[in-house]
Amino acid sequence: MSVEDNRSLVRRFYDEVWNRGNVEVANEVFAPDYVRHDLRPTEALTGGAGQAKIAADFRAAFPDLRMEVDLLLAEEDLVAARWTTEGTNTGAWGGRPPTGNHAIFSGVNIFRIREGKVVELWNHRDDLGLAQQLGAEIYAGAAPPDEPPDPGA
């Protein structure tokens, strides 16, 4: 496949699976034994079924989800996509009840493509920013003390 074919495959993934909710298209995009690299602990199903479930679960939590591909770079068998997603959290996510909060977050995916299918994916998403927008307390450094310090001490 050409570099342009690889770019088209990745665009199809975002357009069909994420924006249109046609999650079964993931079976056409991902090889049955694709390898997923993710910083988060994950137990995703293998192949396109695993990617379809990830998208279905995410879309259930954010039914109005829209994903915009901000940048797409391709060279040989690699395609890198930087994206921005937004949606309203009206379904359970990460074991937490819906918040009703609207969130905007971004990420980068790097795809390795062979014979017209994704065989490897590196996933990086701003989970910290997403969690904060959904109401989680986020601390930069140490957690705040239980009691304010005594200024006269």
N, C-alpha and C positions, 0 to 999 in steps of 0.2 A: 504494500500500500504506500501511497505517496504521503508526504508530510501534510498536504491539504486534506487527504482522506482522513488522516488521524485527527486533524483539527475538527473536521465535520463530525466525526464519531463522538468527540467530547462535547461539542455543541449540542448534538442530538441528546446526549445523556442529560445535560442540564435542562434543555427545553422540554423534552418528553417526560422524564422521570420526576424532576423537581417542579417545574412550572406547570405542567399539565396534569401531573399526578398519575401518569401512565407508568406505574412502577414496574410492570411486567416487562417493559422495554429493557430494563436492566439485564434481563436474561439474554438479550441480543447484543448487548454492549460488552458484557464481562465474560471472560473465559470461565469455564466451570471450576478451575483451580486457581483463580487469581489470588494474589497475595496482598493483603491489606496491612499497611504499616500505619499505626495510629498511636499517639502518645497516651491516649486513655486506655484503661483496661477494657477489652471488648471480647465478646464471644459471639461475633456475627456468624451467621450461617455462611457456608462457602458459596462461591460463584455468584451469579446474578441474583439468586434468591436471597442471599445475604444483603446485597446492596438494595434490593427491592424492599426488604423488611426495614432497613434503616430509613429509607425514604418514606415508607408508609407510616412508620411510628412518628417520624418527625412531622409529617403532614397532618397526622391525627392531632398532634399537640398544637400545631400552627396551621389550621386549615386554609387561611388566606395567604400562605407563604408565597413569596415571589423571590426568585433568585436571579440576579443580574450578573452576567460575566463581565467583569471590569477590564480584564486583560487576559489574552490567550497567546502563549508563546509556544512554538513547536520547532523541534529539531530532531531529525532522524526518527527514532521510535518513541520519543518523549514529548508530552504536551503538558504544559503548566498553565493552570487557570487560577486567577485571583478573582474571587466573587464576593458580592455583598448580598445578604439575604435579609428580608424583613417579613414580619408576620406578627399576629396577635396570638398570645398563648391562651387558648380557650379549651385545651385538653391537657391531661396529665403529661408531665415530662420529667424524666429522671427520678421517678418515684415521688414526685411532688404534685399536689393538686394544681389546676390551672390558676393563673394569677389575673388573667384579663389584660395583662400588660402587653404593650406593643414593643417589639425589640428589633433592633437593627444590628447585625453583626457580620463579620467577614471571615474569610478563610482562604486557604490556598490548597489546591489538590495538584499533585503531579502524577500523571498517568504514563505507564509504559504500555505500548501497544504492539502486538505481534499478530500477524495474519488476521487483521480486522477486529481484534478483540482486546480489551484491556486485560493485561496479565499481571499488572502490579499497580498499586495505588498508594501514594503517601498522602495522608490527610492531616491538615493543620487547620483548626477552627478556633476562633476566639471564644472559648467556653467561659472564661472568666468574665468577659464583657457581657455575654448572654446571661450568665447567672446573676450578675449584678442588676441587669435590667429587669429580671424576673423577681427581684426582691431579696436576693441572698446578700448577706453582709460580707463585704470584701474588705480585707485589711492589707494595706501596703506596709509590710514589716510586721511588727508585733501587734497582737490584738490589744484594743484599748484596756486600760486597767479597770478593775471593778469599781474603784473609787478614785476620784480625781486627786492628784497629788496636792499636798498641803503647801501653799505658796510660802508660808512662814517657816517651814521646816528647814 
